[in-house]
Amino acid sequence: MALEKKWYAVYTKPKWEKKVVQLLNKKNITNYCPFNKVIKQWSDRKKTSYEPLFRSYIFVQISEKEKIETRNTDGVLYFVTHEGKPAVIKEEEITLIQSFLEQYNNVTVESNRIHCNDTIRIIEGPLKKYEGKVLAVYKKSIKVILPSIGYAMVAEIDVHHVEKIDNNRTNSMSA
């Protein structure tokens, strides 16, 4: 029976991405470090360089048995985790990153601190102190369910006007 391999993300020492890729390749560990083609324009010329899209991140496709060998690779600091376990990255997400980088130059990434299904508290505006569950996340706003008298009200709120609440906490979802 072949061991199932899954994609994971590992966090590396700063500016060690290329070195860790070489070390993983020597161990025959399948890996992917997305490099972004960056074109810089000066008055007299253009310069093309390749920079890691996700600084200090490398994706590895490994079996359970290969986790220790991967973790013990020089330059690898830790596995990126979700709820205390190494986060499994979907194959479709790896393919999407690859396709995106093939089609576009000068790609940037932004970390999103608010996610769907997070419980949040509004910290500014007329609904200050109300709590709700995030339905959708947009570039500059989020859609939140605010339970009230048996109805679910939906409001689009500026992401800077909310704070994430520990989802394990039980609360009444109201002010």
N, C-alpha and C positions, 0 to 999 in steps of 0.2 A: 504494500500500500504506500503510495507516494504521500509525503507530508505536504499538507496544504500550505502554500506560501501566501502571505498577506503583506500589503504595503503598510509601513509605519513611517513616522517621521522621527529623526534623531536630531538633537541639538548639538552643535559642534562648538569648539573654541572659536572665538572671533577670528575671521579671515583664514580659517583652516578648511574651508569647504573643498577646495581643489586637492589638498593633501589627503583629506579623509577619503575622497572619491578614489584616489590612487591606492590607498591602503585597503579599502573595501574590495577594489578590483583584484588586488593581489590575493585576497582571501576568497575570490570567486563569489562574492556577495553581490547580488543584483542591486543596483542603486541608481538613483536619478537625482541629479542636482540641476534644477532648471536655471539656465543662464539666460539673462536678458540682454539682447543686443541694444547697446546704448550708443547713439550717435550724438557726439558733441560738436557744436559748430563754433569755430573761431572766426575772426574776420578774414583770415587768409586760407583756412583749411577746415576740413572735417576730420574728426577722429572717431573710429569705431572701436568700442571695447565691449567685453562680455563680463557682466557682473551677476553674482547670484541674485535671483529674483527674491528669494526668502533668505535674508542674511542668517547665517549659522544653522540653516536647516538643510538636511539631506533626506531624501526618501529612500527607504530600503525595502526590498521585497524578500521576505525571509519566512522561514518556518519557525515554530516554537524553539526548536533545537538551536537555531542560529542566533537567537536573541543575545545569549551570553557572549558569543564570539563577536557579534556586532558591538555590543556595549563595551567590550574590552579593547576595541580598536582605539589606538592613540588618536586623540583629538575629539572623540565622541564623549560628550559630557553626560547625556542622559536621553532616554526616550521621551518624546512629547506625550503627555498623558491626558486622559479624560476620565474623570471620576476615579482616579487612583490607578488606572490600568493604561498600558501603552495604547494610544489612540490608533485604531485601524483606519487607514485612508482608503476610500473606495477607488477601485481601478478606474472608474469613470472620471474621478477628479484628477487623477494623474494624466489621463488621456486629454482631459479638458485643458490642463496647464500646458501640455505639449502642443496641442493644436493652437492655443492662444499665442504661444511664443513663436510658432511657425508663421503666423499671420501678421503679427504686430511687432513693432520696435518700440523702445522706450516705455515699456510696460511698468506700471507701479502697482504696489499692493498696499492695502490699508488694513490694519487690524480692527476688527469690529468687537467692541466690548459688550454689546447687547445682541442677543440672539433670540430667535423664535422660541416660544414657550418659557422664556425667562420670566420670573416674577420681578416686577420693578416697583419703585415708589417714585412718585412725581415730587420733585424738589423745588420747582419754580412754577409760577403761573397760578391761575384761578383754581386749579385742581390740586394744589400743593398738599402733600401728605397722603393723597389717595394712592392705593396700590392696585396693580392689575397684572394681567398676563399678556405678554407680547405676542401679537398675531403675525406681524410682518415687520421687516426691517428695510427701510429705504435709505438712500444716500444721506439725507439730513433729517429724517423723521422716522418714527415708528408708529405702528398701529397697535393700540392696546385695548383689551377688553376691560372695562371698569364696571364690575357688577353693582347694581343698585336696584333696590326694590323688586327683585326678581327679573330684571331685564339686563341684557348685556349692552352697554353703550360702547361704541367704538370711537376712539379719538386718535387723530394723528398728532403726535407730540414731538417737539424738537428733541433729538437724542441728548442734547446737553442739559435738558430739564428733567432728566430721570437718573436714578441710581439703581443698580441691580441689587436684589435682595437674595439672601441664601434660600434656594428652593427647598431645602430640607425643613425649613421653619414652617410651622403652622400659624396661620393668621386669618383674620376675618376679611381680608381683601377690601377694607374700606377705612375711612378716616377715623 
